[in-house]
Amino acid sequence: MGKVEVERKTTGWAARDPSGLLSPYTYTLRETGPEDVHIRIICCGICHTDLHHTKNDLGTSNYPMVPGHEVVGEVVEVGSGVSKFTVGDIVGVGCLVGCCGGCSPCERDLEQYCPKKIWSYNDVYIDGQPTQGGFAKATVVHQKFVVKIPEGMAAEQAAPLLCAGVTVYSPLSHFGLKKPGLRGGILGLGGVGHMGVKFAKAMGHHVTVISSSNKKREEALQDLGADDYVIGSDQSKMNELADSMDYIIDTVPVHHALEPYLSLLRLDGKLILMGVINNPLQFLTPMVMIGRKVITGSFIGSMKETEEMLEFCKEKGLSSIIEVVKMDYVNTALERLEKNDVRYRFVVDVEGSKLEA
């Protein structure tokens, strides 16, 4: 556990401007503090949020930026105050690396809603240095924001669970939707959506996938085990499904109408928004008033929920459907992700890639 005395450098792939193009970038890793875990990165999932940030879609990007917040790696050093982890552990890091610890959400172990939360990348850490993500050889993270990967779970399978997995698990848990016998809809069958189908089925729900085309029908029904599949523009089928669902998890990350999906909800049904959209969405108020329906949102998940979700996946034998790529393919992968051309999550094999120029 000896301290590394010299300044530590690591290499990642960073965006330099809103083109979003990633290329090798060498930067300094902070020293391992008493509560820190130094992690050698094995792999990292690619999330749609990585596109938003690298291309400055939300107007908040800072460059150079190493993206990636579905990180799995091996512990190589721990601080003197770290008790949960030891060298050699396989661990994960998700979307956050810091919070204030004193606000109401933090006191309730809901650090994802802390107004002073610190993102895994494209943010500034408490030492004033920029945070950098998982498309890199190594990272140093406070132990609060590190989770153990269950024994026997492959690193590349675990990575997407740290964002996509917990993002869909959290609302199912929080809104009391884990009980069997419910009827749910999953709107959008991407990285988050496909995990939504898997989780909901494992909880004993009747699951309908709602999509914009027939392209994923066979996969949804046969590979993921969905019970039904409907195209949102098929008015006849949508009419058949009116007032039939207890909830819909809306994972669509682009602007879309809400009314067609509100009509599918039963009395007290919930439309749970998860896509990051930078244009206002609209709906007619009678659509929610008549039926006492709820439009709500949910945002990633807490560290406790992440640990709970990983154990749920281990217990139920759940895994994500992934395509593993090397770092030199990452720009192509991001282009394909923008076109929704992935089944269902890219994972970068960091340890098996050449990161230097």
Buried (B, 14 or more C-beta within 10 A) or exposed (E): EEEEEEEBEBBBBBBBEEEBBBEBBBBEBBBBBEBBBBBBBBBBBBBBBBBBBBBBBEEEBEBBBBBBBBBBBBBBBBBEEBEEBEEEBBBBBBBBBBBBEEBEBBEEEBBBBBEEBBBBBBBEBEEEEBBBBBBBBBBBBBBBBBBBBBEEBBBBBBBBBBBBBBBBBBBBBBBEBBEEEBBBBBBBBBBBBBBBBBBBBBBEBBBBBBBBEEEBBEBBBEBBEBBBBBBBEEEEBBEEBEEBBBBBBBBBBEEBEBEBBBBBBBEEBBBBBBBBBEEEEEBEEEBBEEBEBBBEEBBBBBBEBBBBBBEBBBEEEBBBBBBBBBBBBBBEBBEBBEEBEBBBBBBBBBBEBEBEE
